[in-house]
């Protein structure tokens, strides 16, 4: 069966790379990131794809993450040399291969002199992503399923942001107090103390009755 080369695009900041494998509905993926290379295998639209690239400089594989999304596989790869934070001239060591295989991610691209103004990458799509360093062959996991990034509160509660936490804690404190009272009542019932209380109440009621004339 013919294996196709996976299309990729990239953008960078001085400390990291954002790499996108532009394949939709990827299945059976295997991602192996080392400090110098990235290897990918997976299926999309019933076709087999692979990728095997060598980076222009070394990266920090242990600090990098990826996530399989419905329309692509996205990776946030940290550059290794923290003391020499600078923009790379290209993604791959092989300049000729880069021309045929790699495109610029213009949605995330910034010039080096505009980085301070533009800021870092928008990482919202990477919430719940998987670590990549030292984890080859993790086919089928692909990070958390789409839509699992954050819970946003329990259903019907409007998310934690809409709750008065002080009031909630107070209510919980009251509920804990009620729980203690219930346990105390059960303990008194088991010891027969409640019967004694009932007898005392009956005696008090008799004492309140007026004296009958003989």
N, C-alpha and C positions, 0 to 999 in steps of 0.2 A: 504494500500500500504506500502511496506517495505521501511524504511528510512535507508540509509547507513551512516556510520560515515565518515566524510570528512577527507581525508589524509592531514596532515600538516607537514611542515619542518621548521626549524628555525636556525637562527644564531644570534649572539649578539655582541655588543660592551659594553663598560663600562656604557654608558648612554642610550642605546636603544636596542630594539629587532627588527629583521626583520623576519616576519612570512609569510609563503606562504601556501595558501590552494591550493593543487595541483589538481585542477579540471579545465578542459577546457570548454570554451563557457558557463560560468555560467549564468543562467537566474533567474529572480525573487528572487534575493538574499536579505536577511535580515541580517544585521550585527549590533550587539549590544555589544559595548565594554564599560565595567565599569572599575573602578580602580583595580578590583580584578578578573574579569571574562571576557571571550570572548564567545559570542554565535553567531552561524552562521547557516542559513538555505538557501538552494538554489537548483536549478536544473542543472544537467549536463548530457548530453546524455540521456535525458528523464527519468533520475533517480533522486530521492529526496535524498539530503544529509543534514546532520546537524552536528554541533559541539558545545560542551558545556564544556569549560575547566576553571579551576581556576589556576591563575598564582602562581608561587613560591613566588614572592613578589608583592607588589602593583605597578601599572603602572600609568602614567599620561594620562588618556583617552582623556582629552581635547587637549593635544598637539600631538595626534597621528593621522595618516592618512591611508587611504587605496585606492586601485584602482583595478577595475576589468579589467584584460587584457585577450586577446584571449585564453591564455593557462593556466591562473591561476588567483587567487585573491591574491594580495600582500599587506602587511600591515607593516608600520613602526610605532612601538609602543615605546613610550618614557618611560623609567624607572622613577619612582616617586621620589625616594630618591636621590636627586642631591648631597647631602653631603656625601653619601656613595657609590660612583660610583665604582662598582666592578662587576666581572663576576658572574652570577648565576651558581650554580652547575647543574641546570636543568630548563626547562621551566615551568613545572607543579608542583603544590604542592603534587599531588598524584604521587608518584614514580612509582608504579605499572602501572598506567594508561599511564604514559609517555612511558614506554617500549613498550606498545602495539599500541600506537597512534601517537607518535611523532618521526620524523627522523631529523638528522642533515642536514642542508643545506651546503654541503661541498663547494659549489661554493662561498659562502660568509663567510665561517668559518675562524676565525683566533684564534690563542692561545692568552691568555691574555697578555703574555709578548711580543707579536709581534704586538700589536694593534697600537702602536705609528708609527711603520714602515708601517703597512698596511693601516692606515687611516680609515676613516669612510666608511659607506656603499655607494655604487654607487646608487644615488637616481634618475637617469635619467628616469627609468621606472615609477617613482611615480609622474612625472610632471602632474599637474592638478588633483591630487588625492583629495578625499573627506575627510573632518574631520570626526572623529568617535565619540568623546565624546558626550554623551547626545543626540545621534541621532539614537535610535533604530528603526528598521522596515523600513529602507530606501530602500526597495526592488525596484529593477529596475533601480536605479540611477547608482551606481557602479562607481562613479567618471566620468571623462570626457571620451567620446568614444575613442577607440584606435586611435592613430595618431593625437590627438588633442593637444598634448603637445607642445605649442609654434607655432607661425604662420610662422616664417621664412620669413617674408616679403610678399608683395603682389605678385601674379603671374606675371612673366615677369620682376620683378625688381631685382631678384637675392638676395633677402634678404636685410635687413638693413645694414648688415656688408659690402656689396659690394658697398654701395652708398657713394658719397662724400657729407657729410652732409652740409658742408659750401657752396658748389655749389648749393645744393638743397635749402637751406635757401635763398640764393641770388636770385635764380629763383622765389621762392615764393614771395620774396619782390617785384620783378619786376612785377609779376602777380597782386599783390595787387595794385601796382601803376597803372597798366592798368585798373584795375577795377574802381579805383577812377576817372581816366580820362573819362572812359565811362559814369559814373554817372554824371560827370560834363557836358559832351556834351549833355546828355539828358536834364539836367536842363536848359542849355542855349537854347536848341531847344524849350522847353516848354515856355520859357520867350520871344521867338522871337529874342534872341541875335544873333543867327546864321544868320537870315535874314539880320540883320544890318551889320554883317561881310561881307555877300555876296555883299550888296550894296556898302560897302566901297571898296571892291575889284574891283567892276565894275567901280567905279569912278576913282580908281587908274589906271585901264586899259585905260580909256578915256583920262586921263591926259598924258599918255605915247604916244598917237597918234600924228603924226606930224600935224601941222596946214595946212589946205588946202588953196591953193591960190584961191581967188575969181576971 
